[in-house]
Amino acid sequence: MPEIKFYSGKTIPMEMHKVKIVQKLNLLPAKERLQKMKEAGFNTFMLHNGDIFMDMLTDSGVNAMSDNMQSAMLRADDAYAGSETFYRMRDKLEEIFGIAHLLPAHQGRACEHIIAQHFVKPGSCVIMNYHFTTSKAHVTRLGGHVEELVKDEGLVTKSTLPFKGNIDLDKLKACIEKEGAENVAYLRLEAGTNLIGGQPISYENMKAATELAKQYGIMTLLDASLLQDNLYFIKTREDSMKDKSIREITRMVADLFDMIYFSGRKFGFGRGGGILVRDEALFHEMEDYITMFEGFLTYGGMSVKEMEAMIIGFDETMDFDVISQAPQFIKHCVDELDAAGIPMVTPGGGLGAHIDAREVVKHIPAEQYPAGSLVAALYLCGGIRGMERGTLSEERNADGSEHIASVEMVRLAFPRRVFTLSQTEYVIDRVKWLYDHRELIGGLRFVHEPKTLRFFTGKLEPVSDWPEKLIEAYIAEFGEDQ
Ligand SMILES: Cc1ncc(COP(=O)(O)O)c(C=O)c1O
């Protein structure tokens, strides 16, 4: 998307699409939102979508489809085995990534399950720039452990560095030496690093890290779920790459890796997933997991309609206008909030705008989940659903103590091509109001705590009557019906 200049001299993000199908939104009155939040156990995952005004939980499976994606669904070839849709998908991915072998799977974590199942043994180490919740859980479930070697500066929330997702090459070498190359199951680099604010990794860093892994005979794996944002940042922030097309950059990135997997709920704007395997023998070794856990080899648990939509979505991902939309909206939101003095993760990355909850609600102890509390408060004050990305999303240490997350954030995701600028302005406004009333927000404690991935289905309660007090202040400002 070109930066369109206005007569006023301002530059604001511009939608390079028009709305053709709409879904009505509900803005429940403030007191009803309080009731809904109680029913959801102060966990935004447990809210019903109909009770939400701005659903900024995630970009997963909720990106807008284009007219071309929807019309492609009509030509889906329904067949248990040998669907022509599968071959079209495989060929499109080969055209883009240059890898011929595709293992289809129903979503990103299914790919992670299969990869971990094949490579991780008790005692194995998996090296990552940074973990993603499900990518780590699959490794630890099998007795492996994860080493996260993102550069220290990646965890500094306020920064101007362009590639905060970069892995530390010195730490990578030291880690391989310490663990022993034979115990390193694989090196996983995550594009658009989800849990540290959608921060990108540079091409140069990916190249150096994969070269090092190859010197030690370690398999290299790219998590391409958020590659579209990362491609945008490589083109706009990495000097040596600015004259390359998105297709050229994608191919250069792909050439570095032995395997690539993606969540099609993000990459491809549909619902599905897949693993691309360069080595044919390895591909055949891994096929059995697909038939056992996912489905036959030509659909892997996906609907063929979604597969057809994604084939178009992959091509749209190669369109600079399309992949510019989310990062530019995110930048607008981050810059406005940052200018108002609100602690944001800077520079704005992909995926969403991230608020540094540890700084906003300094008075809430880490064990009472500052980001979990802030995200619950934001639903109360505006019907905006974000996602906690902090201690609540971690699993407890073996001794039962809290594993305090290195970053404690509220994520406001920008699903692609979904929200307008006035909706974005509304979110900015409500975050500002909440920031000015942050002392009213209190902590949370678990009343039902699942052992694995507790953030999805856990139930919590406030440690005091702070939600009631917050709603009272909100109503005093905006009235009962907002
Ligand atoms: C970087 C990354 N990897 C993997 C996944 C898992 O994908 P899925 O939600 O399709 O299982 C996600 C999902 O958010 C992700 O952001």
The ligand as an SDF file (V2000), in Angstrom:
LIG
                    3D

 16 16  0  0  0  0  0  0  0  0999 V2000
    3.8990  -17.8270   14.7930 C   0  0  0  0  0  0  0  0  0  0  0  0
    2.8380  -18.8530   14.9800 C   0  0  0  0  0  0  0  0  0  0  0  0
    3.1210  -20.1500   14.8310 N   0  0  0  0  0  0  0  0  0  0  0  0
    2.1940  -21.1020   14.9730 C   0  0  0  0  0  0  0  0  0  0  0  0
    0.8900  -20.7950   15.2940 C   0  0  0  0  0  0  0  0  0  0  0  0
   -0.1190  -21.8880   15.4970 C   0  0  0  0  0  0  0  0  0  0  0  0
   -1.0360  -21.8690   14.4500 O   0  0  0  0  0  0  0  0  0  0  0  0
   -2.5540  -22.3440   14.6350 P   0  0  0  0  0  0  0  0  0  0  0  0
   -3.2420  -21.3500   15.5160 O   0  0  0  0  0  0  0  0  0  0  0  0
   -3.0960  -22.4010   13.2480 O   0  0  0  0  0  0  0  0  0  0  0  0
   -2.5310  -23.6780   15.2670 O   0  0  0  0  0  0  0  0  0  0  0  0
    0.5490  -19.4610   15.4630 C   0  0  0  0  0  0  0  0  0  0  0  0
   -0.8230  -19.1000   15.8270 C   0  0  0  0  0  0  0  0  0  0  0  0
   -1.1310  -18.0320   16.2750 O   0  0  0  0  0  0  0  0  0  0  0  0
    1.5430  -18.4640   15.2950 C   0  0  0  0  0  0  0  0  0  0  0  0
    1.2820  -17.1580   15.4440 O   0  0  0  0  0  0  0  0  0  0  0  0
  1  2  1  0
  2  3  1  0
  2 15  2  0
  3  4  2  0
  4  5  1  0
  5  6  1  0
  5 12  2  0
  6  7  1  0
  7  8  1  0
  8  9  2  0
  8 10  1  0
  8 11  1  0
 12 13  1  0
 12 15  1  0
 13 14  2  0
 15 16  1  0
M  END
$$$$
